[in-house]
């Protein structure tokens, strides 16, 4: 079983709504995800992120702050303290 306070998994989808270049905005978010010390798997519709709960929350906040001046968006987030956690311990 995973330590609830330390490990989390997250399914994240960044969806630009009003954007001058939505593909560039998505690439910018993916680039940011890659800079964090988290396990990630980029899919066609969403990205799965696993690791420290604190780092995941920090990443979510950073995405919001970075992209708010750039475009309107939806950040769809599912966060779990059990799904997939056993694979990273």
N, CA and C atoms as an extended XYZ file, in Angstrom:
267
Properties=species:S:1:pos:R:3:atomname:S:1:resname:S:1:resid:I:1 pbc="F F F"
N         0.837       -1.188        0.000 N   UNK     1
C         0.000        0.000        0.000 CA  UNK     1
C         0.877        1.246        0.000 C   UNK     1
N         0.432        2.279       -0.647 N   UNK     2
C         1.182        3.532       -0.775 CA  UNK     2
C         1.055        4.398        0.462 C   UNK     2
N         2.125        5.107        0.813 N   UNK     3
C         1.994        6.115        1.862 CA  UNK     3
C         1.109        7.252        1.337 C   UNK     3
N        -0.051        7.434        1.951 N   UNK     4
C        -1.045        8.387        1.460 CA  UNK     4
C        -0.503        9.811        1.426 C   UNK     4
N         0.310       10.179        2.381 N   UNK     5
C         0.793       11.554        2.458 CA  UNK     5
C         1.922       11.860        1.473 C   UNK     5
N         2.489       10.828        0.839 N   UNK     6
C         3.679       11.071        0.031 CA  UNK     6
C         3.484       10.853       -1.462 C   UNK     6
N         2.695        9.874       -1.867 N   UNK     7
C         2.625        9.491       -3.270 CA  UNK     7
C         1.233        9.736       -3.825 C   UNK     7
N         1.189       10.243       -5.040 N   UNK     8
C        -0.098       10.484       -5.702 CA  UNK     8
C         0.052       10.183       -7.189 C   UNK     8
N        -1.072        9.947       -7.821 N   UNK     9
C        -1.100        9.878       -9.281 CA  UNK     9
C        -2.152       10.870       -9.757 C   UNK     9
N        -1.924       11.406      -10.943 N   UNK    10
C        -2.765       12.477      -11.449 CA  UNK    10
C        -2.963       12.297      -12.953 C   UNK    10
N        -4.198       12.426      -13.387 N   UNK    11
C        -4.496       12.486      -14.818 CA  UNK    11
C        -4.831       13.933      -15.115 C   UNK    11
N        -4.080       14.536      -16.014 N   UNK    12
C        -4.203       15.962      -16.272 CA  UNK    12
C        -4.427       16.213      -17.765 C   UNK    12
N        -5.412       17.054      -18.068 N   UNK    13
C        -5.654       17.482      -19.446 CA  UNK    13
C        -5.692       19.002      -19.475 C   UNK    13
N        -4.850       19.590      -20.311 N   UNK    14
C        -4.843       21.033      -20.516 CA  UNK    14
C        -5.574       21.302      -21.828 C   UNK    14
N        -6.641       22.100      -21.760 N   UNK    15
C        -7.473       22.353      -22.934 CA  UNK    15
C        -7.565       23.854      -23.167 C   UNK    15
N        -6.805       24.382      -24.140 N   UNK    16
C        -6.895       25.812      -24.462 CA  UNK    16
C        -8.268       26.128      -25.062 C   UNK    16
N        -8.875       27.223      -24.623 N   UNK    17
C       -10.190       27.619      -25.125 CA  UNK    17
C       -10.066       28.806      -26.078 C   UNK    17
N        -9.409       29.849      -25.633 N   UNK    18
C        -9.147       31.015      -26.483 CA  UNK    18
C        -7.640       31.179      -26.544 C   UNK    18
N        -7.084       30.849      -27.708 N   UNK    19
C        -5.640       30.817      -27.835 CA  UNK    19
C        -5.237       31.265      -29.230 C   UNK    19
N        -4.146       31.993      -29.321 N   UNK    20
C        -3.601       32.383      -30.619 CA  UNK    20
C        -2.987       31.173      -31.330 C   UNK    20
N        -2.399       30.252      -30.543 N   UNK    21
C        -1.750       29.058      -31.089 CA  UNK    21
C        -1.896       27.926      -30.070 C   UNK    21
N        -3.003       27.200      -30.169 N   UNK    22
C        -3.315       26.201      -29.140 CA  UNK    22
C        -2.277       25.077      -29.085 C   UNK    22
N        -1.702       24.683      -30.207 N   UNK    23
C        -0.679       23.631      -30.183 CA  UNK    23
C         0.574       24.091      -29.442 C   UNK    23
N         0.972       25.330      -29.636 N   UNK    24
C         2.132       25.877      -28.919 CA  UNK    24
C         1.844       25.944      -27.413 C   UNK    24
N         0.609       26.290      -27.050 N   UNK    25
C         0.244       26.344      -25.631 CA  UNK    25
C         0.305       24.952      -24.999 C   UNK    25
N        -0.196       23.957      -25.712 N   UNK    26
C        -0.137       22.580      -25.201 CA  UNK    26
C         1.311       22.133      -25.069 C   UNK    26
N         2.129       22.424      -26.060 N   UNK    27
C         3.555       22.059      -26.007 CA  UNK    27
C         4.265       22.752      -24.842 C   UNK    27
N         3.874       23.976      -24.561 N   UNK    28
C         4.475       24.707      -23.436 CA  UNK    28
C         4.172       24.013      -22.109 C   UNK    28
N         2.924       23.565      -21.950 N   UNK    29
C         2.538       22.846      -20.732 CA  UNK    29
C         3.275       21.515      -20.649 C   UNK    29
N         3.349       20.778      -21.744 N   UNK    30
C         4.077       19.505      -21.739 CA  UNK    30
C         5.553       19.717      -21.428 C   UNK    30
N         6.130       20.787      -21.948 N   UNK    31
C         7.522       21.109      -21.643 CA  UNK    31
C         7.729       21.368      -20.160 C   UNK    31
N         6.768       22.044      -19.556 N   UNK    32
C         6.849       22.308      -18.122 CA  UNK    32
C         6.767       21.008      -17.327 C   UNK    32
N         5.847       20.139      -17.701 N   UNK    33
C         5.711       18.847      -17.013 CA  UNK    33
C         7.035       18.086      -17.056 C   UNK    33
N         7.707       18.116      -18.195 N   UNK    34
C         8.963       17.384      -18.360 CA  UNK    34
C        10.086       17.913      -17.470 C   UNK    34
N         9.984       19.157      -16.997 N   UNK    35
C        11.037       19.722      -16.147 CA  UNK    35
C        10.909       19.293      -14.690 C   UNK    35
N         9.767       18.760      -14.307 N   UNK    36
C         9.552       18.337      -12.922 CA  UNK    36
C        10.085       16.930      -12.715 C   UNK    36
N        10.536       16.657      -11.501 N   UNK    37
C        11.055       15.331      -11.161 CA  UNK    37
C         9.888       14.412      -10.812 C   UNK    37
N         9.066       14.133      -11.820 N   UNK    38
C         7.900       13.274      -11.670 CA  UNK    38
C         7.876       12.276      -12.817 C   UNK    38
N         7.327       11.108      -12.564 N   UNK    39
C         7.109       10.136      -13.629 CA  UNK    39
C         5.896       10.596      -14.428 C   UNK    39
N         5.971       10.558      -15.743 N   UNK    40
C         4.827       10.993      -16.552 CA  UNK    40
C         4.713       10.137      -17.808 C   UNK    40
N         3.498       10.080      -18.331 N   UNK    41
C         3.219        9.385      -19.580 CA  UNK    41
C         2.242       10.262      -20.367 C   UNK    41
N         2.714       10.802      -21.490 N   UNK    42
C         1.901       11.706      -22.299 CA  UNK    42
C         1.053       10.885      -23.257 C   UNK    42
N        -0.261       11.075      -23.172 N   UNK    43
C        -1.190       10.382      -24.054 CA  UNK    43
C        -1.824       11.349      -25.034 C   UNK    43
N        -2.711       10.833      -25.854 N   UNK    44
C        -3.369       11.676      -26.849 CA  UNK    44
C        -4.384       12.633      -26.240 C   UNK    44
N        -5.020       12.229      -25.142 N   UNK    45
C        -6.073       13.038      -24.532 CA  UNK    45
C        -5.681       13.606      -23.167 C   UNK    45
N        -4.694       12.995      -22.513 N   UNK    46
C        -4.295       13.454      -21.181 CA  UNK    46
C        -2.893       12.949      -20.871 C   UNK    46
N        -2.360       13.449      -19.780 N   UNK    47
C        -1.045       13.033      -19.296 CA  UNK    47
C        -1.212       12.462      -17.901 C   UNK    47
N        -0.609       11.299      -17.665 N   UNK    48
C        -0.623       10.674      -16.346 CA  UNK    48
C         0.685       11.048      -15.653 C   UNK    48
N         0.564       11.531      -14.424 N   UNK    49
C         1.723       11.966      -13.646 CA  UNK    49
C         1.702       11.215      -12.321 C   UNK    49
N         2.855       10.695      -11.907 N   UNK    50
C         2.964        9.974      -10.633 CA  UNK    50
C         4.156       10.495       -9.867 C   UNK    50
N         3.993       10.591       -8.554 N   UNK    51
C         5.114       11.022       -7.723 CA  UNK    51
C         4.656       11.718       -6.464 C   UNK    51
N         5.491       12.581       -5.972 N   UNK    52
C         5.235       13.314       -4.738 CA  UNK    52
C         3.977       14.173       -4.855 C   UNK    52
N         3.099       14.027       -3.879 N   UNK    53
C         1.875       14.832       -3.860 CA  UNK    53
C         2.201       16.323       -3.865 C   UNK    53
N         3.202       16.709       -3.116 N   UNK    54
C         3.593       18.113       -3.032 CA  UNK    54
C         4.077       18.619       -4.389 C   UNK    54
N         4.897       17.827       -5.077 N   UNK    55
C         5.404       18.228       -6.395 CA  UNK    55
C         4.282       18.311       -7.428 C   UNK    55
N         3.325       17.376       -7.373 N   UNK    56
C         2.196       17.408       -8.311 CA  UNK    56
C         1.366       18.664       -8.083 C   UNK    56
N         1.087       19.000       -6.842 N   UNK    57
C         0.319       20.213       -6.542 CA  UNK    57
C         1.078       21.463       -6.982 C   UNK    57
N         2.380       21.455       -6.794 N   UNK    58
C         3.223       22.572       -7.234 CA  UNK    58
C         3.164       22.710       -8.760 C   UNK    58
N         3.220       21.587       -9.460 N   UNK    59
C         3.141       21.594      -10.925 CA  UNK    59
C         1.801       22.149      -11.401 C   UNK    59
N         0.721       21.722      -10.800 N   UNK    60
C        -0.615       22.208      -11.179 CA  UNK    60
C        -0.690       23.724      -11.014 C   UNK    60
N        -0.200       24.223       -9.903 N   UNK    61
C        -0.195       25.666       -9.649 CA  UNK    61
C         0.674       26.400      -10.669 C   UNK    61
N         1.819       25.822      -11.000 N   UNK    62
C         2.726       26.441      -11.959 CA  UNK    62
C         2.104       26.497      -13.357 C   UNK    62
N         1.429       25.423      -13.766 N   UNK    63
C         0.745       25.422      -15.062 CA  UNK    63
C        -0.293       26.534      -15.093 C   UNK    63
N        -1.076       26.639      -14.041 N   UNK    64
C        -2.117       27.669      -13.968 CA  UNK    64
C        -1.509       29.066      -14.077 C   UNK    64
N        -0.486       29.313      -13.276 N   UNK    65
C         0.141       30.640      -13.265 CA  UNK    65
C         0.841       30.964      -14.585 C   UNK    65
N         1.499       29.986      -15.184 N   UNK    66
C         2.210       30.198      -16.436 CA  UNK    66
C         1.259       30.476      -17.594 C   UNK    66
N         0.146       29.751      -17.646 N   UNK    67
C        -0.723       29.823      -18.818 CA  UNK    67
C        -1.856       30.840      -18.694 C   UNK    67
N        -2.160       31.301      -17.507 N   UNK    68
C        -3.247       32.283      -17.340 CA  UNK    68
C        -3.060       33.543      -18.182 C   UNK    68
N        -1.859       34.106      -18.259 N   UNK    69
C        -1.695       35.296      -19.107 CA  UNK    69
C        -1.713       34.976      -20.611 C   UNK    69
N        -1.529       33.712      -20.967 N   UNK    70
C        -1.387       33.323      -22.361 CA  UNK    70
C        -2.713       33.034      -23.066 C   UNK    70
N        -3.644       32.385      -22.345 N   UNK    71
C        -4.893       31.971      -22.987 CA  UNK    71
C        -5.926       31.608      -21.927 C   UNK    71
N        -7.167       31.477      -22.369 N   UNK    72
C        -8.209       30.902      -21.526 CA  UNK    72
C        -8.116       29.390      -21.687 C   UNK    72
N        -8.350       28.656      -20.607 N   UNK    73
C        -8.174       27.205      -20.682 CA  UNK    73
C        -9.010       26.482      -19.637 C   UNK    73
N        -9.122       25.193      -19.849 N   UNK    74
C        -9.668       24.269      -18.847 CA  UNK    74
C        -8.510       23.369      -18.445 C   UNK    74
N        -8.328       23.183      -17.156 N   UNK    75
C        -7.336       22.255      -16.637 CA  UNK    75
C        -8.114       21.167      -15.909 C   UNK    75
N        -8.300       20.046      -16.586 N   UNK    76
C        -9.075       18.922      -16.054 CA  UNK    76
C        -8.118       18.022      -15.283 C   UNK    76
N        -8.371       17.844      -13.976 N   UNK    77
C        -7.449       17.124      -13.105 CA  UNK    77
C        -8.187       16.042      -12.328 C   UNK    77
N        -7.639       14.843      -12.356 N   UNK    78
C        -8.098       13.757      -11.481 CA  UNK    78
C        -6.887       13.363      -10.649 C   UNK    78
N        -7.061       13.375       -9.347 N   UNK    79
C        -5.956       13.125       -8.433 CA  UNK    79
C        -6.307       11.937       -7.545 C   UNK    79
N        -5.363       11.013       -7.373 N   UNK    80
C        -5.607        9.815       -6.582 CA  UNK    80
C        -4.440        9.542       -5.651 C   UNK    80
N        -4.742        8.986       -4.493 N   UNK    81
C        -3.684        8.555       -3.581 CA  UNK    81
C        -3.491        7.041       -3.633 C   UNK    81
N        -4.184        6.355       -4.572 N   UNK    82
C        -4.023        4.910       -4.691 CA  UNK    82
C        -3.783        4.419       -6.118 C   UNK    82
N        -4.395        5.030       -7.100 N   UNK    83
C        -4.297        4.534       -8.486 CA  UNK    83
C        -2.875        4.598       -9.014 C   UNK    83
N        -2.278        3.440       -9.291 N   UNK    84
C        -0.952        3.391       -9.881 CA  UNK    84
C         0.194        3.677       -8.936 C   UNK    84
N        -0.087        3.890       -7.677 N   UNK    85
C         0.985        4.256       -6.740 CA  UNK    85
C         1.963        3.108       -6.508 C   UNK    85
N         1.506        1.870       -6.560 N   UNK    86
C         2.403        0.753       -6.283 CA  UNK    86
C         3.490        0.595       -7.331 C   UNK    86
N         3.305        1.162       -8.530 N   UNK    87
C         4.299        1.014       -9.594 CA  UNK    87
C         5.513        1.898       -9.398 C   UNK    87
N         5.436        2.904       -8.527 N   UNK    88
C         6.583        3.802       -8.367 CA  UNK    88
C         7.299        3.615       -7.041 C   UNK    88
N         6.838        2.691       -6.221 N   UNK    89
C         7.519        2.452       -4.941 CA  UNK    89
C         8.499        1.317       -5.048 C   UNK    89
